[in-house]
Every structure is written in C-alpha cells, then in structure tokens.
Amino acid sequence: MNIRSAQERDAQAVTDIEAVAFETDWTGYAGLESSISNGDVLVAEVDDRVVGFCVILCRQGKSTASLKTIAVSPSVAGRGFGTALLNAAEKEVFLRGYRLLRLEVRADNHRAIRFYLRAGFRRTGFKPNYYADGIAAIRMHKRIAGWDWLPGRILEWITFAIARTLHRPR
C-alpha cells in the first residue's frame, strides 16, 4: 500500500470510489480538481491502482482543518486502508500547522462513527437534517499532536544523522 497526494490522473478513480461508497450522498465532488491541485486529496493505492482517498480542507487563517470525506473501494474494505488514509490526513494537517481536525458523519453510519471514535475523535455536536435525505450529522473533532507518527520520524532523523556522521571523510 502506498499513500500519496492525488494527481489529476486520479480524479476518475476517486469519483468512482465516491459513487460506490456514498450512494445516497454522492455529489460527484464538484471541487475535486482544485482540491487535487491544492494538495488536499490523498489516495491509497495498491499495484498502481487507487483503492481509497480522503479530502482535507485547510483554510488559511483558521486553526481547524476539516476532513471532508474518506472512502475506500469495497474490494479493500476492512483491511486498514481507511486507517492509513486517516493517519496520513492527520499527519498532513499537522505539518501544515493545524492542531484540530473536525468532520461530520451521518448519524446513521454507525460503522464510521465507531471508526472515528477508535481513532481518537470525540463527538462535539449534532446537526439535524444535514444531509439531502434528512439524516442528521454528528460533528466530531480530534486534537492533532503528531505523537502517533513523530517518534518514527525522529528515529529516521537520528539514523540519518548517525549514518552521515559515520561516513563523513576524516
């Protein structure tokens, strides 16, 4: 599995996954091209095939980033791709300077709610009639500290520094 920033060539795969994952709320994601060009779309791929994606929204002057959507192909559901995408999104918003990530999830999507709660999100609000079919949304947020991935990164930096020191000409 590889997680990377989406490119223009990924737009159709992202749209196809969204159409299957969100049958009732699918919008075709009108702003996809600009989100891709802004680096706000991450994709998960296996063997050069996009199998999942997430979209983040980071507005300048705001302290909170938003997870607009996250979805994986049914062919890989339950195999950790959603978790990997969420972790990558958290890392991305942290590196951009945001420390709070928020989202809305359908109140009847119990699987997604459990997923976010296990990932450390907390319920912070309720929006009645949020979706086109009248279903409410649950608002959630998570403080992003970077501790989940930062220790591994520090280890990479230390290893690099030691290797560089050992191989320095004397």
C-alpha positions as a Markdown table, in Angstrom:
| # | Residue | x | y | z |
|---|---|---|---|---|
| 1 | Met | 0.0 | 0.0 | 0.0 |
| 2 | Asn | 1.2 | 3.5 | -0.8 |
| 3 | Ile | -0.4 | 6.8 | 0.3 |
| 4 | Arg | 0.4 | 9.8 | -1.8 |
| 5 | Ser | -1.0 | 13.2 | -2.9 |
| 6 | Ala | -3.5 | 12.7 | -5.7 |
| 7 | Gln | -2.7 | 13.8 | -9.2 |
| 8 | Glu | -5.1 | 14.9 | -12.0 |
| 9 | Arg | -5.0 | 11.4 | -13.4 |
| 10 | Asp | -6.5 | 10.1 | -10.2 |
| 11 | Ala | -9.7 | 12.1 | -10.5 |
| 12 | Gln | -11.8 | 9.5 | -12.2 |
| 13 | Ala | -10.8 | 6.7 | -9.8 |
| 14 | Val | -11.6 | 9.0 | -6.8 |
| 15 | Thr | -15.0 | 9.9 | -8.3 |
| 16 | Asp | -15.8 | 6.2 | -9.0 |
| 17 | Ile | -14.9 | 5.2 | -5.4 |
| 18 | Glu | -17.0 | 8.0 | -4.0 |
| 19 | Ala | -20.0 | 7.0 | -6.2 |
| 20 | Val | -20.0 | 3.5 | -4.7 |
| 21 | Ala | -19.1 | 4.4 | -1.2 |
| 22 | Phe | -21.7 | 7.2 | -0.8 |
| 23 | Glu | -24.7 | 6.1 | -2.9 |
| 24 | Thr | -27.1 | 8.3 | -1.0 |
| 25 | Asp | -24.9 | 11.4 | -0.7 |
| 26 | Trp | -22.8 | 11.2 | -3.8 |
| 27 | Thr | -22.3 | 14.6 | -5.4 |
| 28 | Gly | -19.6 | 13.9 | -7.9 |
| 29 | Tyr | -17.4 | 16.2 | -5.8 |
| 30 | Ala | -17.6 | 19.4 | -7.8 |
| 31 | Gly | -14.3 | 20.9 | -6.4 |
| 32 | Leu | -12.2 | 17.8 | -6.9 |
| 33 | Glu | -9.8 | 19.3 | -9.5 |
| 34 | Ser | -9.0 | 22.3 | -7.3 |
| 35 | Ser | -8.7 | 20.1 | -4.2 |
| 36 | Ile | -6.2 | 17.9 | -6.1 |
| 37 | Ser | -4.2 | 20.9 | -7.3 |
| 38 | Asn | -4.1 | 22.3 | -3.7 |
| 39 | Gly | -2.7 | 19.0 | -2.4 |
| 40 | Asp | -5.8 | 18.4 | -0.4 |
| 41 | Val | -6.6 | 14.9 | -1.7 |
| 42 | Leu | -4.6 | 11.9 | -0.6 |
| 43 | Val | -5.0 | 8.5 | -2.3 |
| 44 | Ala | -4.2 | 5.0 | -1.2 |
| 45 | Glu | -3.0 | 2.7 | -4.0 |
| 46 | Val | -2.1 | -0.9 | -4.5 |
| 47 | Asp | -0.2 | -2.0 | -7.6 |
| 48 | Asp | -0.7 | 1.5 | -9.1 |
| 49 | Arg | -4.5 | 1.2 | -8.6 |
| 50 | Val | -6.3 | 3.8 | -6.5 |
| 51 | Val | -8.3 | 2.0 | -3.9 |
| 52 | Gly | -9.2 | 4.8 | -1.5 |
| 53 | Phe | -9.0 | 8.5 | -0.9 |
| 54 | Cys | -9.6 | 11.3 | 1.5 |
| 55 | Val | -10.1 | 15.0 | 1.1 |
| 56 | Ile | -9.0 | 17.6 | 3.7 |
| 57 | Leu | -9.7 | 21.3 | 3.8 |
| 58 | Cys | -7.2 | 23.6 | 5.3 |
| 59 | Arg | -8.2 | 27.3 | 5.2 |
| 60 | Gln | -5.7 | 30.0 | 5.8 |
| 61 | Gly | -6.3 | 32.0 | 8.9 |
| 62 | Lys | -8.2 | 29.1 | 10.6 |
| 63 | Ser | -6.9 | 26.9 | 13.4 |
| 64 | Thr | -9.0 | 23.9 | 12.4 |
| 65 | Ala | -8.7 | 21.7 | 9.4 |
| 66 | Ser | -11.6 | 19.6 | 8.1 |
| 67 | Leu | -11.8 | 16.0 | 6.9 |
| 68 | Lys | -14.3 | 16.4 | 4.1 |
| 69 | Thr | -14.6 | 12.8 | 3.1 |
| 70 | Ile | -12.8 | 9.5 | 3.3 |
| 71 | Ala | -13.7 | 6.3 | 1.3 |
| 72 | Val | -12.2 | 3.0 | 0.2 |
| 73 | Ser | -13.2 | 0.7 | -2.5 |
| 74 | Pro | -15.4 | -2.2 | -1.3 |
| 75 | Ser | -12.8 | -4.6 | -2.6 |
| 76 | Val | -10.3 | -3.5 | 0.2 |
| 77 | Ala | -12.8 | -2.5 | 3.0 |
| 78 | Gly | -11.7 | -3.7 | 6.4 |
| 79 | Arg | -8.1 | -4.1 | 5.5 |
| 80 | Gly | -6.6 | -0.9 | 7.1 |
| 81 | Phe | -6.8 | 1.4 | 4.1 |
| 82 | Gly | -9.2 | 3.8 | 5.8 |
| 83 | Thr | -7.0 | 3.9 | 8.9 |
| 84 | Ala | -3.9 | 4.5 | 6.8 |
| 85 | Leu | -5.6 | 7.4 | 5.0 |
| 86 | Leu | -6.8 | 8.9 | 8.2 |
| 87 | Asn | -3.3 | 8.7 | 9.7 |
| 88 | Ala | -1.9 | 10.3 | 6.6 |
| 89 | Ala | -4.5 | 13.1 | 6.7 |
| 90 | Glu | -3.7 | 13.8 | 10.4 |
| 91 | Lys | 0.0 | 14.0 | 9.5 |
| 92 | Glu | -0.7 | 16.3 | 6.6 |
| 93 | Val | -2.8 | 18.8 | 8.6 |
| 94 | Phe | -0.2 | 18.7 | 11.4 |
| 95 | Leu | 2.6 | 19.5 | 9.0 |
| 96 | Arg | 0.5 | 22.4 | 7.7 |
| 97 | Gly | 0.3 | 23.8 | 11.2 |
| 98 | Tyr | -3.2 | 22.7 | 12.2 |
| 99 | Arg | -3.8 | 21.1 | 15.6 |
| 100 | Leu | -7.5 | 20.3 | 15.4 |
| 101 | Leu | -9.2 | 18.1 | 12.8 |
| 102 | Arg | -13.0 | 18.1 | 12.5 |
| 103 | Leu | -15.5 | 16.2 | 10.5 |
| 104 | Glu | -19.2 | 15.5 | 10.1 |
| 105 | Val | -20.5 | 11.9 | 9.8 |
| 106 | Arg | -24.0 | 10.6 | 9.1 |
| 107 | Ala | -25.8 | 9.9 | 12.3 |
| 108 | Asp | -26.9 | 6.5 | 10.9 |
| 109 | Asn | -23.4 | 5.5 | 9.8 |
| 110 | His | -22.5 | 3.5 | 13.0 |
| 111 | Arg | -19.5 | 1.8 | 11.4 |
| 112 | Ala | -17.9 | 5.2 | 10.6 |
| 113 | Ile | -18.8 | 6.6 | 14.0 |
| 114 | Arg | -17.0 | 3.7 | 15.7 |
| 115 | Phe | -14.1 | 4.1 | 13.3 |
| 116 | Tyr | -13.6 | 7.7 | 14.3 |
| 117 | Leu | -14.1 | 7.1 | 18.0 |
| 118 | Arg | -11.4 | 4.4 | 17.9 |
| 119 | Ala | -9.2 | 6.8 | 16.1 |
| 120 | Gly | -9.5 | 9.3 | 19.0 |
| 121 | Phe | -12.2 | 11.6 | 17.7 |
| 122 | Arg | -14.8 | 13.0 | 20.1 |
| 123 | Arg | -18.4 | 13.9 | 19.5 |
| 124 | Thr | -18.8 | 17.7 | 19.7 |
| 125 | Gly | -22.2 | 18.4 | 18.1 |
| 126 | Phe | -25.3 | 17.4 | 16.2 |
| 127 | Lys | -26.7 | 18.9 | 13.0 |
| 128 | Pro | -30.3 | 17.9 | 12.3 |
| 129 | Asn | -31.3 | 17.4 | 8.6 |
| 130 | Tyr | -27.7 | 17.9 | 7.5 |
| 131 | Tyr | -27.8 | 15.5 | 4.5 |
| 132 | Ala | -30.1 | 15.8 | 1.5 |
| 133 | Asp | -32.2 | 12.8 | 2.6 |
| 134 | Gly | -32.9 | 14.4 | 6.0 |
| 135 | Ile | -30.4 | 12.4 | 8.1 |
| 136 | Ala | -28.6 | 14.3 | 10.8 |
| 137 | Ala | -24.8 | 14.7 | 11.1 |
| 138 | Ile | -22.7 | 14.1 | 14.1 |
| 139 | Arg | -19.8 | 16.6 | 14.4 |
| 140 | Met | -16.6 | 15.2 | 15.7 |
| 141 | His | -13.1 | 16.5 | 16.3 |
| 142 | Lys | -9.6 | 15.4 | 17.3 |
| 143 | Arg | -6.6 | 17.3 | 18.6 |
| 144 | Ile | -3.7 | 16.5 | 16.4 |
| 145 | Ala | -0.4 | 16.3 | 18.4 |
| 146 | Gly | 1.7 | 14.4 | 15.9 |
| 147 | Trp | 2.8 | 11.9 | 18.5 |
| 148 | Asp | 1.5 | 8.9 | 16.6 |
| 149 | Trp | 3.9 | 9.3 | 13.7 |
| 150 | Leu | 6.5 | 11.7 | 15.1 |
| 151 | Pro | 8.6 | 9.1 | 17.1 |
| 152 | Gly | 9.2 | 7.1 | 13.9 |
| 153 | Arg | 10.2 | 10.3 | 12.1 |
| 154 | Ile | 12.6 | 11.2 | 14.9 |
| 155 | Leu | 14.2 | 7.8 | 14.7 |
| 156 | Glu | 14.6 | 8.3 | 10.9 |
| 157 | Trp | 16.4 | 11.6 | 11.5 |
| 158 | Ile | 18.7 | 10.2 | 14.2 |
| 159 | Thr | 19.5 | 7.2 | 12.0 |
| 160 | Phe | 20.3 | 9.5 | 9.1 |
| 161 | Ala | 22.4 | 11.8 | 11.3 |
| 162 | Ile | 24.4 | 8.9 | 12.7 |
| 163 | Ala | 25.0 | 7.4 | 9.2 |
| 164 | Arg | 26.1 | 10.7 | 7.9 |
| 165 | Thr | 28.5 | 11.2 | 10.8 |
| 166 | Leu | 30.0 | 7.7 | 10.4 |
| 167 | His | 30.5 | 8.1 | 6.7 |
| 168 | Arg | 32.0 | 11.6 | 6.9 |
| 169 | Pro | 35.5 | 11.8 | 5.4 |
| 170 | Arg | 38.1 | 12.4 | 8.1 |
